[in-house]
Amino acid sequence: YRNACPSQEGSKKRGKNDLTSPWRQALRYLRELENKGLIPDRVILNAVMAACAAAGRWQEALRLLKRMSIPGAIVEPDVVSYNTALSACSRAGAWDAASRVLEEMRSRGVSPSLVTYNTRMAQCQRSGRFSDAMVMMEEMKAAGIEPDAVTYTSLIWTVAKAPVYTHPRPGPRQWERCVSLVDEMHQHNIPRTIHVYTAAMIACKEAFAYKSLLRLNENRINDSIKDDETLTELVKWAETQQADQDDRYYPNIKS
């Protein structure tokens, strides 16, 4: 069954309808096992589900989860089962289906893990769901689960790219939230990456908050994170605004 998992290089070259694709092989092996009168355990079912999830076959992944969730099922789903199903829905952009997976997970008394929250947070990022991302962050903190660099990266990008009208009022603006989250990472000794700084600095530029952008750049340097072309352009823009601030803010007033 491990050979049926989707991590093999050749899987990228096979078409979705190829009978030799990992997810089809996994389902076929599962049927063969059951035809022999053997009962697949949770590890096998989770592995088959993972093969389907990696191939974008989220419906098949949910069907496998459902067979584990029906009353009287010999094998019940665990946190790995739900995380795998959630990942399948997330990759496919199936927001409502992912929400139902989370609801069922909680109703069965299975506690979400860091992987659960990070998977959902990544889906928020891809879907541009700012409010949902903020709620997920609060939920995981309330549950005693410490967010990691992956969590913060997804959240900061979600905040940075979300349309202004999606942000509740009153409250911090987009760029202020991004800067606050970057500072929060430092307070909790969570390594800040170039992706984190890029997202926050882009938000600052879009809000014309060049002073905060330059402060973020100083933090980046202190974190020994090398810049790239994008960061170089952002810093150059901010330095230009710093030099021209009087003309930019008061274009009609001559000194």
C-alpha positions in Angstrom: 0.0 0.0 0.0 2.9 2.4 0.5 3.7 2.0 -3.2 0.2 3.3 -3.9 0.9 6.6 -2.1 1.3 9.7 -4.4 4.8 10.7 -3.5 6.4 9.0 -6.5 8.0 11.2 -9.2 6.2 9.4 -12.0 2.8 10.3 -10.7 3.2 13.8 -12.0 3.5 12.5 -15.5 0.5 10.3 -15.5 -2.9 11.5 -16.5 -5.9 11.6 -14.1 -7.6 8.7 -16.0 -4.4 6.6 -16.1 -5.2 3.2 -14.5 -1.7 3.2 -13.1 -2.1 6.5 -11.3 -1.4 6.1 -7.5 -4.9 6.9 -6.3 -6.5 4.3 -8.7 -3.9 1.7 -7.6 -4.7 2.5 -4.0 -8.4 2.0 -4.5 -7.8 -1.2 -6.5 -5.6 -2.6 -3.8 -8.2 -1.8 -1.2 -10.9 -3.7 -3.1 -8.6 -6.7 -3.5 -7.9 -6.7 0.2 -11.6 -6.7 1.0 -12.4 -9.3 -1.7 -10.1 -11.6 0.2 -12.2 -11.2 3.3 -9.6 -9.0 5.1 -10.5 -5.9 7.0 -8.3 -2.8 6.2 -7.2 -1.0 9.3 -7.1 2.7 9.8 -3.5 3.1 8.6 -4.4 1.5 5.2 -7.6 3.6 4.9 -5.8 6.8 5.7 -3.1 5.9 3.2 -5.6 5.3 0.4 -7.4 8.5 1.4 -4.0 10.4 1.2 -3.5 9.0 -2.3 -6.9 10.3 -3.4 -6.3 13.7 -1.7 -2.9 14.2 -3.4 -4.5 13.5 -6.8 -7.3 16.0 -6.2 -9.9 13.3 -5.9 -11.5 14.9 -2.9 -14.9 13.2 -3.5 -13.2 9.8 -3.2 -11.4 10.9 -0.1 -14.7 12.0 1.5 -16.3 8.7 0.6 -13.6 6.8 2.4 -14.0 9.1 5.4 -17.8 8.5 5.3 -17.4 4.7 5.4 -15.2 5.1 8.5 -17.8 7.5 10.1 -21.0 5.5 9.7 -22.5 4.0 12.9 -21.1 0.6 13.7 -18.0 1.0 11.5 -15.2 -1.3 12.5 -12.6 1.3 11.9 -13.3 4.8 13.1 -11.6 8.0 11.8 -8.8 9.6 13.8 -7.3 13.1 13.5 -5.1 11.9 10.6 -8.2 10.7 8.7 -9.9 14.1 9.2 -6.8 16.1 8.3 -6.4 14.1 5.1 -10.0 14.7 4.1 -9.6 18.4 5.0 -6.5 18.6 2.9 -8.3 17.0 -0.1 -11.1 19.6 0.2 -8.6 22.4 0.6 -6.6 21.5 -2.4 -9.8 21.3 -4.5 -11.1 24.6 -3.2 -14.2 22.8 -1.8 -14.8 25.2 1.1 -18.2 24.0 2.2 -17.1 20.4 2.1 -14.1 21.2 4.3 -16.4 23.0 6.7 -18.5 19.9 7.0 -15.4 17.8 7.7 -14.4 20.2 10.5 -18.0 20.1 12.0 -18.0 16.3 11.9 -14.6 16.1 13.4 -15.6 18.2 16.4 -19.0 16.4 16.8 -17.2 13.1 17.1 -14.9 14.5 19.8 -11.7 14.4 17.7 -9.6 17.4 18.7 -8.1 19.4 15.8 -4.3 19.5 15.7 -1.8 22.1 14.4 -2.0 20.4 11.0 -5.8 20.8 11.0 -5.6 24.5 11.6 -2.7 25.0 9.2 -4.6 23.2 6.5 -7.7 25.3 7.0 -5.6 28.5 7.2 -4.0 27.6 3.9 -7.4 27.2 2.4 -8.4 30.7 3.8 -5.3 32.1 2.1 -6.2 30.6 -1.3 -9.8 31.7 -0.9 -9.0 35.1 0.4 -11.1 34.6 3.5 -9.7 37.1 5.9 -12.3 36.9 8.6 -12.3 33.1 8.7 -8.5 33.1 9.0 -8.6 35.4 12.0 -11.3 33.2 13.6 -9.2 30.1 13.0 -6.2 31.8 14.7 -8.3 32.7 17.8 -9.8 29.2 17.9 -6.4 27.5 17.9 -5.1 29.7 20.6 -8.1 29.1 22.7 -7.6 25.4 22.2 -4.0 25.7 23.6 -2.4 25.0 20.2 0.5 27.3 19.5 0.6 28.6 15.9 3.9 28.0 14.0 5.6 29.7 11.1 3.3 28.0 8.6 0.3 29.4 10.4 1.6 32.9 10.6 2.7 32.9 7.0 -0.7 31.8 5.7 -2.5 34.3 7.9 -0.2 37.3 7.0 -0.6 36.6 3.3 -4.4 36.3 3.7 -4.5 39.6 5.6 -2.2 41.3 3.1 -4.1 40.3 0.0 -7.7 40.5 1.3 -9.8 43.4 -0.2 -10.2 46.3 2.2 -14.0 45.9 2.4 -13.5 42.4 4.0 -11.9 43.9 7.1 -14.2 44.5 10.0 -14.5 48.0 11.4 -13.5 49.3 13.9 -10.1 47.7 14.1 -6.6 47.7 12.8 -6.1 48.2 9.0 -4.6 45.5 6.8 -1.0 46.7 7.0 -1.3 47.3 10.8 -2.5 43.7 11.3 0.4 42.4 9.2 3.0 44.3 11.1 1.4 43.3 14.4 1.5 39.6 13.4 5.2 39.8 12.3 6.0 41.4 15.7 3.9 38.7 17.4 6.1 36.0 15.8 9.2 37.6 17.3 7.6 37.7 20.7 6.9 34.0 20.6 10.3 33.1 19.2 8.8 31.9 15.9 11.3 32.2 13.0 10.3 34.9 10.5 10.9 34.0 6.9 11.3 36.0 3.7 7.8 35.1 2.8 6.4 36.7 6.0 8.4 39.9 5.4 7.4 40.1 1.8 3.7 39.8 2.6 3.8 42.4 5.3 5.9 44.8 3.3 3.6 44.5 0.3 0.6 45.4 2.6 2.6 48.4 3.9 3.3 49.6 0.4 -0.3 49.3 -0.7 -1.3 51.4 2.3 1.5 53.9 1.7 2.9 53.0 5.1 6.5 53.4 4.1 7.8 54.0 7.6 6.5 50.7 8.8 7.9 49.1 5.7 11.4 50.4 6.5 11.1 49.2 10.1 10.2 45.8 8.9 13.2 45.8 6.6 15.4 46.7 9.6 13.9 43.7 11.4 14.6 41.5 8.4 18.2 42.5 8.4 18.5 41.8 12.1 17.0 38.4 11.4 19.8 37.8 8.9 17.3 37.2 6.1 18.7 37.9 2.7 16.7 40.1 0.4 15.5 39.3 -3.1 14.4 41.4 -6.1 10.9 41.9 -4.7 12.2 43.1 -1.3 14.8 45.3 -2.9 12.1 47.1 -5.0 9.9 47.5 -1.9 12.7 49.0 0.1 13.7 51.3 -2.7 10.2 52.5 -3.0 9.9 53.2 0.8 13.2 55.1 0.8 12.0 57.3 -2.0 8.8 58.1 -0.1 10.9 58.9 3.0 13.0 61.4 1.0 10.0 63.0 -0.6 7.4 62.8 2.2 6.8 66.6 2.3 6.2 66.8 -1.4 4.0 63.7 -1.4 1.8 64.7 1.5 1.6 68.4 0.7 2.0 68.7 -3.0 0.4 72.2 -3.2 2.5 73.8 -0.4 5.8 75.2 -1.3 8.5 75.4 1.2 
